[in-house]
Structure formats: structure tokens, C-alpha cells
């Protein structure tokens, strides 16, 4: 059973939900709604619960503020008509309407979205995500085979492409298996920056380390590689339309 309590600590009024259960040690958790929940063994004294909360006050404050920060970045978009989204380095305006279908397509500078419920943000987010994913699959694969063909004198091996979400680098190259991994977020960047990452990873099939030889080859294939890499770091490193 759970009960609501509050506790005055200095100027601060801490509200918490207390649950007594069969357990050994008291435990505390902060919910996604920033609520403090404490679970404790059946016969714990309230004064001990309060001491426990006081002792962990700093931790409570820190956890709550980090939840609030993440919440703001998650709520950056409402997926409503007029909001702008990056795609291949260009801004697209979202147009949303309610209808009997659930679909998404782009035309001109617009992304058109039809959903059953205009207020279902999670559904809209997942639909847009699906669209980005299918674009990334198509475009990255296209550029990958095009660049491999363009530089076939250098890259004759049997390479394979993998697209990943939630990775911290733009690309990686597994020399032994021939697998190049690209970061899904590259879909926000212009084609020439996507190309520059693919070429960078291709060069690792020759040189594992970022040494003089590596950059020598890269400069032949991508003479503007320095500018490209700077542009990626400067403009696109933090870009995301939600936390992935
Ligand atoms: Zn590298």
C-alpha cells in the first residue's frame, strides 16, 4: 500500500510516496514525472524515512533537474504544421492533417503527414522517424555504391553497409569484415558531408590509423575533407529531432 507524505527540509517541502513492502533496505526512486517514491520494510519508522530523504536530498534535486532537462529536449517538437525539420542539409516544413490514413511523404520543401489523431505526438514522432529511416536506408546505400563505383580502382573489395542509431561517431569501419557503419543522423546533413564520411571510412581499408598516408589518400578522393569534417562537427553534431 502507498501513502502520500510531505516533509519540510529547511525551505524545501518534499512530497513523497511511501510504499511499505516485504524488503530489507529502504529504497528511493524518482519517477519520470519527478515524483519521489520511497519503499521501505513494513515496520520502518517515519522518522527513519525522513532521515533517509534528508540524507539524499542532493541526489533527489540532481535527478529531478536532469529529468526536467531531458523532458524539455524531448518536447522540443510537437510535430505540428509549420515546424521545420532538417533533411539532407535543407529545412523542410512539416504539414500535418488528420485523416483516415496514416502516411508521410515529401514534396518540394514540405513533409506531408496524415495521421488519425492530430494530438497523438508519439504516433507522429514515430511516423517521422520511420520516414527518416527509409530515406537514410535508400540514400546511404545509393551513395555507398556510387562512391565505391566511382573509386573502383581503390575499393574493389566486397564491402557492406550498416546504418545505426544512437552511436556517437559519424562512421566506423571494420577492416576485417569489410563492414562500414554509418550514423543514422547523417540524414540531416547534406549529401557531400555524407559522402565525405563514407570516403573517410573507405580509406580505412587501406590505412587503419589516421596517419599521413591515410590523409594523403583521403585528400585525393575528397580534397575538401577538412572543411567537410568541420562542417559536420559544427552544424550537425548536436542535431536531432528527438532523443534517439
Ligand atoms: Zn577514421
Boltz pocket constraint, residues with backbone or C-beta under 6 A from the ligand:
constraints:
  - pocket:
      binder: B
      contacts: [[A, 200], [A, 204], [A, 208], [A, 210]]
      max_distance: 6.0
